Amino acid sequence: MDKIRERMNALRVEADEAQSQVEELKAKIKALEQENLAKEQEITSLTHRNQLLEAEVEKVEGNIKEYKDKADVSAQHDTQNEALQRRLQLLEEEAEEADKNLRETNEKLRQTDVKAGHYERKVQALEASNSQWETKYEEMAKKYADLQKDLHELEVSISNV
């Protein structure tokens, strides 16, 4: 019986140790469950944060695309602006050339007007001279006709004599 008691005591000690181990394991399980819960919460938090960051990345990528598009449009505008600047420069040069030609043409026209005025005065002088000559011619023609008439009368009077 002593052996049985010893054995029972040993079993009790073993049961107490087992119970103590069970308590320790329960405490470890509880700690691990709490740790697991904390990790799950952290995973949920990180997943949510990851989703927010992915949304932010998409937004930033959209902004980058928009800025690239704007940069492309700006580059096109720069190219168009340069082309328009060159065209404007050519037009200004053409305008300067046209202005120079206009000034030369106006000078030639002024000289032509001066010459035309000069020739117009000459024409007027020649017309006046012509008019005087016509008047003299008419006077001479009249004198000639009068002289011929006188000559004819003289011939008739001489032949009658």
C-alpha positions as CSV (number, residue, x, y, z in Angstrom):
1,M,0.0,0.0,0.0
2,D,2.8,2.2,0.5
3,K,3.6,1.6,-3.1
4,I,0.2,2.4,-4.1
5,R,0.3,5.6,-2.1
6,E,3.6,6.4,-3.5
7,R,2.3,5.6,-6.8
8,M,-0.8,7.8,-6.2
9,N,1.3,10.5,-4.8
10,A,3.5,10.2,-7.9
11,L,0.4,10.3,-10.0
12,R,-0.9,13.3,-8.1
13,V,2.4,15.1,-8.6
14,E,2.4,14.0,-12.2
15,A,-1.3,15.2,-12.5
16,D,-0.4,18.4,-10.7
17,E,2.5,18.9,-13.1
18,A,0.3,18.0,-16.0
19,Q,-2.3,20.4,-14.7
20,S,0.4,23.0,-14.3
21,Q,1.6,22.3,-17.8
22,V,-2.0,22.5,-19.1
23,E,-2.4,25.9,-17.4
24,E,0.9,27.0,-18.9
25,L,-0.1,25.7,-22.3
26,K,-3.6,27.4,-21.9
27,A,-1.8,30.7,-21.0
28,K,0.5,30.2,-24.0
29,I,-2.5,29.4,-26.3
30,K,-4.2,32.5,-25.0
31,A,-1.1,34.6,-25.5
32,L,-0.7,33.1,-29.0
33,E,-4.4,33.8,-29.8
34,Q,-4.0,37.4,-28.6
35,E,-0.8,37.7,-30.6
36,N,-2.6,36.1,-33.6
37,L,-5.5,38.5,-33.2
38,A,-3.1,41.4,-33.0
39,K,-1.3,40.1,-36.2
40,E,-4.7,39.8,-38.0
41,Q,-5.6,43.3,-37.0
42,E,-2.1,44.5,-38.2
43,I,-2.7,42.5,-41.4
44,T,-6.1,44.1,-41.8
45,S,-4.6,47.5,-41.1
46,L,-1.7,46.9,-43.5
47,T,-4.1,45.6,-46.2
48,H,-6.3,48.7,-45.8
49,R,-3.1,50.9,-45.9
50,N,-2.0,49.0,-49.0
51,Q,-5.3,49.6,-50.7
52,L,-5.0,53.3,-49.8
53,L,-1.5,53.4,-51.2
54,E,-2.5,51.5,-54.3
55,A,-5.3,54.1,-54.9
56,E,-2.8,56.8,-54.3
57,V,-0.4,55.2,-56.8
58,E,-3.2,55.0,-59.4
59,K,-4.0,58.7,-58.7
60,V,-0.3,59.6,-59.0
61,E,0.1,57.6,-62.2
62,G,-3.1,59.3,-63.6
63,N,-1.5,62.7,-62.7
64,I,1.8,61.6,-64.3
65,K,-0.1,60.6,-67.5
66,E,-2.0,63.9,-67.4
67,Y,1.2,65.9,-66.9
68,K,2.9,64.0,-69.7
69,D,-0.1,64.7,-72.0
70,K,0.1,68.4,-71.0
71,A,3.9,68.3,-71.6
72,D,3.3,66.8,-75.0
73,V,0.6,69.5,-75.8
74,S,3.0,72.1,-74.5
75,A,5.8,70.7,-76.7
76,Q,3.4,70.8,-79.7
77,H,2.5,74.4,-78.8
78,D,6.2,75.2,-78.5
79,T,6.7,73.7,-82.0
80,Q,3.7,75.6,-83.4
81,N,4.9,78.8,-81.6
82,E,8.4,78.4,-83.2
83,A,6.8,77.8,-86.6
84,L,4.6,80.9,-86.1
85,Q,7.6,82.9,-85.0
86,R,9.5,81.9,-88.2
87,R,6.4,82.7,-90.3
88,L,6.0,86.1,-88.5
89,Q,9.6,86.9,-89.2
90,L,9.2,86.0,-92.9
91,L,6.0,88.1,-93.1
92,E,7.8,91.0,-91.4
93,E,10.7,90.7,-93.9
94,E,8.1,90.5,-96.7
95,A,6.3,93.6,-95.3
96,E,9.6,95.5,-95.1
97,E,10.4,94.5,-98.7
98,A,6.9,95.5,-99.8
99,D,7.3,98.8,-97.9
100,K,10.6,99.5,-99.5
101,N,9.1,98.7,-103.0
102,L,6.1,100.9,-102.1
103,R,8.5,103.8,-101.2
104,E,10.4,103.3,-104.4
105,T,7.2,103.1,-106.4
106,N,5.9,106.3,-104.8
107,E,9.2,108.0,-105.6
108,K,9.0,106.9,-109.2
109,L,5.3,107.9,-109.3
110,R,6.3,111.3,-107.9
111,Q,9.0,111.7,-110.5
112,T,6.5,110.6,-113.2
113,D,4.0,113.2,-111.9
114,V,6.8,115.8,-112.1
115,K,7.6,114.7,-115.7
116,A,4.0,114.6,-116.6
117,G,3.5,118.1,-115.3
118,H,6.5,119.2,-117.3
119,Y,5.3,117.5,-120.4
120,E,1.8,118.8,-119.8
121,R,3.2,122.3,-119.7
122,K,5.1,121.6,-122.9
123,V,2.0,120.3,-124.5
124,Q,0.1,123.4,-123.5
125,A,2.9,125.6,-124.8
126,L,2.9,123.6,-128.1
127,E,-0.9,123.8,-128.3
128,A,-0.7,127.5,-127.7
129,S,2.1,127.8,-130.3
130,N,0.0,125.6,-132.7
131,S,-3.0,127.7,-132.1
132,Q,-0.9,130.8,-133.0
133,W,0.4,129.1,-136.1
134,E,-3.1,128.1,-137.1
135,T,-4.2,131.7,-136.6
136,K,-1.2,132.9,-138.7
137,Y,-2.0,130.2,-141.3
138,E,-5.6,131.3,-141.5
139,E,-4.5,135.0,-141.8
140,M,-2.0,134.0,-144.4
141,A,-4.5,131.9,-146.3
142,K,-6.9,134.8,-146.2
143,K,-4.2,137.2,-147.5
144,Y,-3.2,134.6,-150.1
145,A,-6.8,134.3,-151.2
146,D,-7.1,138.1,-151.2
147,L,-3.9,138.4,-153.2
148,Q,-5.0,135.7,-155.7
149,K,-8.3,137.6,-156.0
150,D,-6.4,140.8,-156.5
151,L,-4.1,139.0,-159.0
152,H,-7.0,137.6,-160.9
153,E,-8.6,141.0,-161.0
154,L,-5.3,142.5,-162.2
155,E,-5.1,139.8,-164.9
156,V,-8.6,140.5,-166.0
157,S,-8.0,144.2,-166.0
158,I,-4.7,143.8,-167.9
159,S,-6.4,141.5,-170.5
160,N,-9.1,144.1,-171.0
161,V,-6.7,146.8,-171.7
